[in-house]
């Protein structure tokens, strides 16, 4: 198995948000840095799944939320085939090296935000992007909690879900020396734009 070199621990975040139009959808092109984060790589190397949550919101000039979309990228490393993968909405992409994975995550294109019909003429908008890094994907945490709580075997008397969650938290803190990156977020805004200024997204 190849050694995963992490390099310097740069904070993950969004560095650019470019809006465009793809058919009847408002989409955005994101440039990012620091993905996958070092703790995510540690998770993936151990055979667990990490994730990146993207919250895309359309705002008007009064900062009113007009709509949006949430996407979750599940990141994994296959210990047997020694390949990385990114899964989103049932679709999976596979990468033969860490460099290929990093390159893909640094340029996320044509991410759907809202239908173009949500935008009116002669009004200004911008897209707000929130990025949250999960060293261990929430679904993976639930699965681990189930194992700790004895989900697939008779439950020990007196062990409830709250106690299982506490046990899981202790396990994560012990394993990662600081726990998951739960709640660590990063926000970035696109430039202001009008409907008529949108270019067409590249395929």
C-alpha atoms as a printed R data frame, in Angstrom:
    type eleno elety resid chain resno       x      y       z
1   ATOM     1    CA   UNK     A     1   0.000  0.000   0.000
2   ATOM     2    CA   UNK     A     2   1.479  3.404  -0.930
3   ATOM     3    CA   UNK     A     3   2.139  5.857   1.857
4   ATOM     4    CA   UNK     A     4  -0.176  8.875   1.791
5   ATOM     5    CA   UNK     A     5   1.926 12.007   2.073
6   ATOM     6    CA   UNK     A     6   0.014 14.870   3.643
7   ATOM     7    CA   UNK     A     7   2.479 17.734   3.285
8   ATOM     8    CA   UNK     A     8   1.683 20.945   5.157
9   ATOM     9    CA   UNK     A     9  -1.663 21.129   6.920
10  ATOM    10    CA   UNK     A    10  -3.422 23.912   4.974
11  ATOM    11    CA   UNK     A    11  -6.909 24.877   6.099
12  ATOM    12    CA   UNK     A    12  -9.594 23.731   3.697
13  ATOM    13    CA   UNK     A    13 -11.752 26.406   2.131
14  ATOM    14    CA   UNK     A    14 -13.372 27.929  -0.941
15  ATOM    15    CA   UNK     A    15 -11.209 30.458  -2.789
16  ATOM    16    CA   UNK     A    16 -13.544 31.393  -5.637
17  ATOM    17    CA   UNK     A    17 -17.229 31.240  -6.662
18  ATOM    18    CA   UNK     A    18 -18.166 31.891 -10.301
19  ATOM    19    CA   UNK     A    19 -21.858 31.827 -11.299
20  ATOM    20    CA   UNK     A    20 -23.033 30.756 -14.752
21  ATOM    21    CA   UNK     A    21 -25.992 29.205 -16.531
22  ATOM    22    CA   UNK     A    22 -26.390 25.568 -17.606
23  ATOM    23    CA   UNK     A    23 -29.658 25.207 -19.483
24  ATOM    24    CA   UNK     A    24 -32.428 26.149 -17.058
25  ATOM    25    CA   UNK     A    25 -30.194 26.015 -13.979
26  ATOM    26    CA   UNK     A    26 -28.079 28.592 -12.198
27  ATOM    27    CA   UNK     A    27 -24.821 26.794 -11.452
28  ATOM    28    CA   UNK     A    28 -21.498 27.753  -9.940
29  ATOM    29    CA   UNK     A    29 -17.861 26.851 -10.415
30  ATOM    30    CA   UNK     A    30 -15.912 26.550  -7.164
31  ATOM    31    CA   UNK     A    31 -12.178 26.715  -6.671
32  ATOM    32    CA   UNK     A    32 -11.012 25.291  -3.339
33  ATOM    33    CA   UNK     A    33  -7.858 24.734  -1.366
34  ATOM    34    CA   UNK     A    34  -6.729 22.198   1.219
35  ATOM    35    CA   UNK     A    35  -9.012 19.329   0.167
36  ATOM    36    CA   UNK     A    36  -8.895 16.660   1.328
37  ATOM    37    CA   UNK     A    37  -7.758 17.940   4.723
38  ATOM    38    CA   UNK     A    38  -5.100 16.045   6.668
39  ATOM    39    CA   UNK     A    39  -7.573 14.514   9.139
40  ATOM    40    CA   UNK     A    40  -9.757 13.413   6.244
41  ATOM    41    CA   UNK     A    41  -6.796 11.577   4.748
42  ATOM    42    CA   UNK     A    42  -6.162  9.895   8.086
43  ATOM    43    CA   UNK     A    43  -9.789  8.761   8.158
44  ATOM    44    CA   UNK     A    44  -9.664  7.493   4.592
45  ATOM    45    CA   UNK     A    45  -6.367  5.711   5.171
46  ATOM    46    CA   UNK     A    46  -7.941  3.858   8.083
47  ATOM    47    CA   UNK     A    47 -10.736  2.590   5.842
48  ATOM    48    CA   UNK     A    48 -13.443  4.995   7.045
49  ATOM    49    CA   UNK     A    49 -15.391  7.524   4.978
50  ATOM    50    CA   UNK     A    50 -15.006 11.296   5.318
51  ATOM    51    CA   UNK     A    51 -17.114 13.979   3.673
52  ATOM    52    CA   UNK     A    52 -17.324 17.558   2.457
53  ATOM    53    CA   UNK     A    53 -20.646 19.382   2.761
54  ATOM    54    CA   UNK     A    54 -21.393 22.241   0.356
55  ATOM    55    CA   UNK     A    55 -24.277 24.604   1.094
56  ATOM    56    CA   UNK     A    56 -25.118 26.768  -1.935
57  ATOM    57    CA   UNK     A    57 -27.491 29.710  -1.399
58  ATOM    58    CA   UNK     A    58 -28.818 32.429  -3.714
59  ATOM    59    CA   UNK     A    59 -29.146 35.847  -2.024
60  ATOM    60    CA   UNK     A    60 -30.647 39.100  -3.272
61  ATOM    61    CA   UNK     A    61 -29.422 42.626  -2.523
62  ATOM    62    CA   UNK     A    62 -31.313 42.585   0.787
63  ATOM    63    CA   UNK     A    63 -29.490 39.396   1.804
64  ATOM    64    CA   UNK     A    64 -32.764 37.479   1.546
65  ATOM    65    CA   UNK     A    65 -32.424 33.764   0.859
66  ATOM    66    CA   UNK     A    66 -34.184 32.934  -2.404
67  ATOM    67    CA   UNK     A    67 -33.291 29.262  -2.605
68  ATOM    68    CA   UNK     A    68 -30.359 26.928  -2.698
69  ATOM    69    CA   UNK     A    69 -28.988 23.439  -2.679
70  ATOM    70    CA   UNK     A    70 -26.927 21.218  -0.396
71  ATOM    71    CA   UNK     A    71 -24.437 18.681  -1.707
72  ATOM    72    CA   UNK     A    72 -22.375 16.109   0.174
73  ATOM    73    CA   UNK     A    73 -19.179 14.644  -1.284
74  ATOM    74    CA   UNK     A    74 -18.240 11.354   0.374
75  ATOM    75    CA   UNK     A    75 -14.496 10.692   0.220
76  ATOM    76    CA   UNK     A    76 -13.013  7.214   0.609
77  ATOM    77    CA   UNK     A    77  -9.892  5.152  -0.034
78  ATOM    78    CA   UNK     A    78 -10.222  1.524  -1.089
79  ATOM    79    CA   UNK     A    79  -7.622 -0.369   0.957
80  ATOM    80    CA   UNK     A    80  -7.694 -3.345  -1.422
81  ATOM    81    CA   UNK     A    81  -7.691 -1.654  -4.813
82  ATOM    82    CA   UNK     A    82  -5.685  1.332  -3.520
83  ATOM    83    CA   UNK     A    83  -7.833  3.924  -5.259
84  ATOM    84    CA   UNK     A    84  -9.582  7.050  -3.982
85  ATOM    85    CA   UNK     A    85 -13.229  7.785  -4.672
86  ATOM    86    CA   UNK     A    86 -15.701 10.654  -4.453
87  ATOM    87    CA   UNK     A    87 -19.392  9.748  -4.281
88  ATOM    88    CA   UNK     A    88 -22.213 12.271  -4.647
89  ATOM    89    CA   UNK     A    89 -25.901 11.587  -5.186
90  ATOM    90    CA   UNK     A    90 -25.268  7.981  -6.194
91  ATOM    91    CA   UNK     A    91 -22.512  8.824  -8.676
92  ATOM    92    CA   UNK     A    92 -18.930  7.774  -8.031
93  ATOM    93    CA   UNK     A    93 -15.622  8.994  -9.460
94  ATOM    94    CA   UNK     A    94 -12.430  7.011  -8.880
95  ATOM    95    CA   UNK     A    95  -8.860  8.302  -8.771
96  ATOM    96    CA   UNK     A    96  -5.624  6.353  -8.955
97  ATOM    97    CA   UNK     A    97  -3.563  8.842  -6.948
98  ATOM    98    CA   UNK     A    98  -3.856 11.474  -4.254
99  ATOM    99    CA   UNK     A    99  -2.776 14.127  -6.775
100 ATOM   100    CA   UNK     A   100  -5.705 13.232  -9.038
101 ATOM   101    CA   UNK     A   101  -8.126 13.483  -6.120
102 ATOM   102    CA   UNK     A   102  -6.701 16.843  -5.019
103 ATOM   103    CA   UNK     A   103  -6.934 18.208  -8.558
104 ATOM   104    CA   UNK     A   104 -10.574 17.168  -8.852
105 ATOM   105    CA   UNK     A   105 -11.542 18.702  -5.503
106 ATOM   106    CA   UNK     A   106  -9.723 21.959  -6.313
107 ATOM   107    CA   UNK     A   107 -12.098 22.663  -9.243
108 ATOM   108    CA   UNK     A   108 -15.756 21.737  -8.683
109 ATOM   109    CA   UNK     A   109 -17.772 22.701 -11.749
110 ATOM   110    CA   UNK     A   110 -21.431 23.105 -12.677
111 ATOM   111    CA   UNK     A   111 -22.791 22.730  -9.151
112 ATOM   112    CA   UNK     A   112 -26.570 23.370  -9.306
113 ATOM   113    CA   UNK     A   113 -27.898 26.200  -7.132
114 ATOM   114    CA   UNK     A   114 -31.483 27.057  -8.210
115 ATOM   115    CA   UNK     A   115 -33.601 27.119 -11.397
116 ATOM   116    CA   UNK     A   116 -32.885 30.178 -13.562
117 ATOM   117    CA   UNK     A   117 -36.606 30.967 -13.282
118 ATOM   118    CA   UNK     A   118 -35.899 32.023  -9.674
119 ATOM   119    CA   UNK     A   119 -34.029 35.090 -10.976
120 ATOM   120    CA   UNK     A   120 -35.752 38.243 -12.192
121 ATOM   121    CA   UNK     A   121 -34.414 40.833 -14.667
122 ATOM   122    CA   UNK     A   122 -32.665 44.016 -13.511
123 ATOM   123    CA   UNK     A   123 -31.964 42.597 -10.065
124 ATOM   124    CA   UNK     A   124 -28.610 41.811  -8.505
125 ATOM   125    CA   UNK     A   125 -27.763 38.526  -6.847
126 ATOM   126    CA   UNK     A   126 -24.846 36.657  -5.389
127 ATOM   127    CA   UNK     A   127 -24.180 33.067  -4.369
128 ATOM   128    CA   UNK     A   128 -23.082 32.216  -0.855
129 ATOM   129    CA   UNK     A   129 -21.144 28.974  -0.462
130 ATOM   130    CA   UNK     A   130 -20.652 27.296   2.902
131 ATOM   131    CA   UNK     A   131 -18.126 24.468   3.111
132 ATOM   132    CA   UNK     A   132 -18.009 22.095   6.093
133 ATOM   133    CA   UNK     A   133 -15.329 19.416   6.409
134 ATOM   134    CA   UNK     A   134 -16.191 16.217   8.271
135 ATOM   135    CA   UNK     A   135 -13.169 14.077   9.095
136 ATOM   136    CA   UNK     A   136 -15.629 11.231   9.625
137 ATOM   137    CA   UNK     A   137 -18.810 11.428   7.544
138 ATOM   138    CA   UNK     A   138 -21.964 11.762   9.707
139 ATOM   139    CA   UNK     A   139 -23.343  8.526   8.256
140 ATOM   140    CA   UNK     A   140 -20.110  6.786   9.187
141 ATOM   141    CA   UNK     A   141 -20.382  8.116  12.738
142 ATOM   142    CA   UNK     A   142 -23.902  6.667  13.001
143 ATOM   143    CA   UNK     A   143 -22.649  3.322  11.742
144 ATOM   144    CA   UNK     A   144 -19.818  3.343  14.294
145 ATOM   145    CA   UNK     A   145 -22.272  4.327  17.027
146 ATOM   146    CA   UNK     A   146 -24.406  1.331  16.051
147 ATOM   147    CA   UNK     A   147 -21.421 -0.979  16.361
148 ATOM   148    CA   UNK     A   148 -20.460  0.480  19.729
149 ATOM   149    CA   UNK     A   149 -24.043  0.232  20.962
150 ATOM   150    CA   UNK     A   150 -24.281 -3.381  19.794
151 ATOM   151    CA   UNK     A   151 -26.770 -2.671  17.004
152 ATOM   152    CA   UNK     A   152 -26.143 -6.067  15.387
153 ATOM   153    CA   UNK     A   153 -26.163 -8.068  18.558
154 ATOM   154    CA   UNK     A   154 -28.284 -8.107  21.740
155 ATOM   155    CA   UNK     A   155 -27.959 -4.781  23.474
156 ATOM   156    CA   UNK     A   156 -26.243 -4.790  26.828
157 ATOM   157    CA   UNK     A   157 -28.729 -3.977  29.561
158 ATOM   158    CA   UNK     A   158 -28.594 -0.342  30.547
159 ATOM   159    CA   UNK     A   159 -26.680  0.882  27.445
160 ATOM   160    CA   UNK     A   160 -28.760  3.557  25.720
161 ATOM   161    CA   UNK     A   161 -28.164  5.681  22.601
162 ATOM   162    CA   UNK     A   162 -26.855  8.623  24.586
163 ATOM   163    CA   UNK     A   163 -24.227  6.448  26.261
164 ATOM   164    CA   UNK     A   164 -23.310  5.023  22.856
165 ATOM   165    CA   UNK     A   165 -22.821  8.552  21.501
166 ATOM   166    CA   UNK     A   166 -20.565  9.417  24.434
167 ATOM   167    CA   UNK     A   167 -18.551  6.260  23.771
168 ATOM   168    CA   UNK     A   168 -18.256  7.210  20.111
169 ATOM   169    CA   UNK     A   169 -17.071 10.703  21.009
170 ATOM   170    CA   UNK     A   170 -14.380  9.275  23.284
171 ATOM   171    CA   UNK     A   171 -13.278  6.897  20.543
172 ATOM   172    CA   UNK     A   172 -12.991  9.701  17.991
173 ATOM   173    CA   UNK     A   173 -11.046 11.956  20.389
174 ATOM   174    CA   UNK     A   174  -8.704  9.121  21.258
175 ATOM   175    CA   UNK     A   175  -8.110  8.144  17.638
176 ATOM   176    CA   UNK     A   176  -7.704 11.642  16.198
177 ATOM   177    CA   UNK     A   177  -6.304 13.507  19.221
178 ATOM   178    CA   UNK     A   178  -8.863 16.252  18.997
179 ATOM   179    CA   UNK     A   179 -11.869 14.652  17.421
180 ATOM   180    CA   UNK     A   180 -13.810 15.287  14.256
181 ATOM   181    CA   UNK     A   181 -13.948 18.648  12.477
182 ATOM   182    CA   UNK     A   182 -17.686 18.831  13.154
183 ATOM   183    CA   UNK     A   183 -18.940 22.394  12.839
184 ATOM   184    CA   UNK     A   184 -15.800 23.788  11.216
185 ATOM   185    CA   UNK     A   185 -17.104 25.812   8.303
186 ATOM   186    CA   UNK     A   186 -15.875 28.251   5.697
187 ATOM   187    CA   UNK     A   187 -17.943 30.753   3.686
188 ATOM   188    CA   UNK     A   188 -17.302 32.488   0.385
189 ATOM   189    CA   UNK     A   189 -19.428 34.756  -1.834
190 ATOM   190    CA   UNK     A   190 -19.557 35.149  -5.593
191 ATOM   191    CA   UNK     A   191 -19.366 38.608  -7.167
192 ATOM   192    CA   UNK     A   192 -22.686 40.385  -7.624
193 ATOM   193    CA   UNK     A   193 -24.380 39.543 -10.935
194 ATOM   194    CA   UNK     A   194 -27.592 40.024 -12.914
195 ATOM   195    CA   UNK     A   195 -29.468 37.412 -14.939
196 ATOM   196    CA   UNK     A   196 -28.425 38.949 -18.256
197 ATOM   197    CA   UNK     A   197 -24.743 38.861 -17.279
198 ATOM   198    CA   UNK     A   198 -24.589 35.096 -16.810
199 ATOM   199    CA   UNK     A   199 -22.427 33.223 -19.250
200 ATOM   200    CA   UNK     A   200 -23.041 29.633 -20.274
201 ATOM   201    CA   UNK     A   201 -21.250 26.959 -18.286
202 ATOM   202    CA   UNK     A   202 -18.716 24.763 -20.054
203 ATOM   203    CA   UNK     A   203 -19.497 21.061 -20.199
